[in-house]
Amino acid sequence: VQLQASGGGLVQPGGSISLSCTTSGIDFNIYIISWYREGPRKARELVAQISRTGSVNYVSSVSGRFTSSRDNAKRTAYLQMNNLSPADTARYYCDLQGYRGQGTLVTVSS
């Protein structure tokens, strides 16, 4: 089983960035997908969760700014992040009910 989050980088406040979570070796369709983040000196936080059917729940701090989706055919999940602020700086991970790969770092700074 391999999961890899990618797409992180440096973005200015107010900017946008799009993350992907690619997987292999797993029956992607049957898993609930969660996006977590771990910021500097912060506890891990659940950001968004996508059901098997594609419905998404967001933590209130990102609702209206982040959009997550899944493409079962590509076995990939996405996290579109808009109107970013320094508080969004964190390493972002995708998690499939216990399977989690290395995250990708998003730094929001001017």
N, C-alpha and C positions, 0 to 999 in steps of 0.2 A: 504494500500500500504506500502510495506516495501522494503527498499534498504539497503544493507550493503556492504560496501567496506571492504575487509580484505586482509591480507598478508603482511602488513607493518612490519617494524622492522629496526634493525641497520645493515648496510652493509658498507663494506669498499669501498673507492674510487676505481673505476674500476670494482666493483662487479655488481651483478645482483640481481633482486628481481622480483617477479611476484605477481601482485594484482588481486583480483577477485571482482566482483560486483554481488552479488546474489540478486534476487528480488522475490517478491511474491505479489499476489493481484493486478497485473497489466498485461495488455495485452502487454507483452514485445516486441512482434514482430513488433508492429506498431510505436515504439518510436525510435527516434534518440538518441544515447547514447553519452554523453560527459564526458570526464575525466577532472577534474579541479584540481588545486593544489593551496594551500596557504602556502607560505614559511614565515619564520620569517621576519617580517617587510616588507613584499611584498604584493602587490595586488593579488587578485585571478587571476589565469591565466588558460586559456583554453589550455589543453595539447594535446588532441586528440578528434576527433569526428567520430563516426561510423554511417554510414547511415543505413537505414532499410535493404539494400541489402548487407551490410558488407564492403562497401568501406570506407576507413579511410583517414582523413586529420590530419596532425600533425603540431604543432607549430614548427617553424624552429629550435628552440633550442633543440628539442628532436628527430627531424627527423633523421632516420638512427640508432638511439639507442633504441627507444621505438617501440613496436609493440602492437597494440590493435586489439581485435577481439571480436566476439559475438557468442554465441551458443544459438540460439532461442529455441531449444528443452529444454535446461536446464535453460533458462531465466537468463543467466549469461553472463557477459562481463568480458574481461580480459585485463590486461595491463602488458606486459612483458617489463621490463626496464633493459637495459644493459649499461655497461660502465658508471656507475653512478659517479657523482661528487658531492662535497658538495653543489653545487648550486642547486642540485635536492632535497635537503632536504626540505620537506614540508608535509603537510597533504593533502592526495589525496582523492578526492571525485568522485563518479559517479553520474551522473545527467541524468534523463530521462525527458527532456523537462519540467523542473520545479519540478520534484520529485527528492529529494536528501536526502540521508541518512547520517549517521555519517561517517566521513572519516576514513582513516587509515594513521598512521604516518610513514613516511619513513625518516630515518636519515642516512645520508651518512657521515661517519667520520672514521678516523683511530684511 
